[in-house]
Amino acid sequence: MSISHDLIAIRSDIAATLTRIDTLIAGLSERHDEPDPRVVDLDRTKAIEAVLAQHGGPMRPVEIWAELRRLGRENDPKMEVQVTTYDLWRRGRISKDGRGQYRARRA
């Protein structure tokens, strides 16, 4: 096998692993209580801001997504939460601690 075939195989393995991790995270965030109407009824942007404010510390988009699911927002696609989180940061509505780590805007 060539190096390019090896790299393609490794990329495929990593993609499969990331899919499995996302599935496990989603399973951890399965809602056990009633949906939280304070978050469920909000627009996605406001819901993300609410989750970050409630958490108080930095969160990665996949953690935000998992928390949204736990609170009853099961229809927010993970990729949309990632894109929306990045957009909120670009617009100055949330802060960024480091690569992929966001928090509520500091006053």
N, C-alpha and C positions, 0 to 999 in steps of 0.2 A: 504494500500500500504506500501511496505517496503521502507527503506531509499534508497536502490539501485534503486528501480523503480523511486523514486522521483528524484534522481540524474540523471538518464537516461533521464527523462522528461525535467529536467532543461537544460541538455546538448543539447538536441534537440531544445529547445526554443532558446538557445544562438546561436546555429548554424544557425537557421532560421533568427534570428536577424542580425547576421553578414552577411549573404547572402543579406538580404535587404539593409544593410548599403553599401555593395559593389556595389549593383545595383544603389543606389542613388548617390554614388560617381562617378560611371561611367557616370551617366546621367548628373552630373554637369560638367564633363570633355568633354562632346560632343563637337566636333569641330564645330566652327561657321565660321571659316575662311578657307582659302586654307591651305593644309598641308605645314608645314615648311620643305623645302628640306634640310636645314642645320641639321635637326635631323632625318628626315624620311630616308635619304640615309645612315645614319651611322649604324655600327654594334650596337647591343643592348648595349654592354658594353660602347661604346663611347657615345651613346645617353643618357644613365643614367648619365654618368659623365658630359655631357653637361647640362642636366637638373639641376643637383646639383650645377654646377658652376653658371648657370644663376640665380638660386634661391638665392644663397648666404648664406642661413641659413640651419638648420637641416630639413630634410624631412623624413617621414616614407615611406617604400616601396609602400604602397597603394597610397600615395600622388605622388610619382614618377610615378607610373603606370598611375594615372589619368592625370598627366601632359603630359606624352608620348602620351596618347590617344588624348588629346586636340591638341597636335601638329601634329597629323595625323598618329601616329604609332598605329593603331587600332588592329594589329595582334600580339601584345606582350601579352601573357597570364599573368595575375596578378601573378600567382605562379612563373613563369619564371623570372619576374622582381624581385620578392622577393629573389629568389635563386641567381640570378646574382648580386644583390646588396650586399648580404652577401659575395659572392665570391670576389667581388671587394674589400671589406673591408679586407677580409682575406689575399688578395694579396698586401695590402697596397696602393691600387690605390685611395681609398676614406677613409675618416675619420668617426669615430663613436663617437657621443656625449653621447649616452646612449643607453639603450635597444631599439632597433628598430629605432634609429634616426641617420641618416647618412648625411654627408655633403661633399662638394668637398674637396679634399686634400689641407691642408694648406701648403703654401710655406715655 
